[in-house]
């Protein structure tokens, strides 16, 4: 019994666009974290949700490594 796998193509224009954590955005996260901004506040400033920051490994590292 084979199972069919449905491949979802995100280029079809539907759904929320993927947020791209560029080096500039990561630097901004570090800077805002150094001012003791919460992830929720940072998300509002850079244009994504707190959960997007929490799910992204690079964003998490930028948030923790501001020191």
Order of alpha helices (4+ residues) and beta strands (2+ residues): alpha-alpha-alpha-alpha
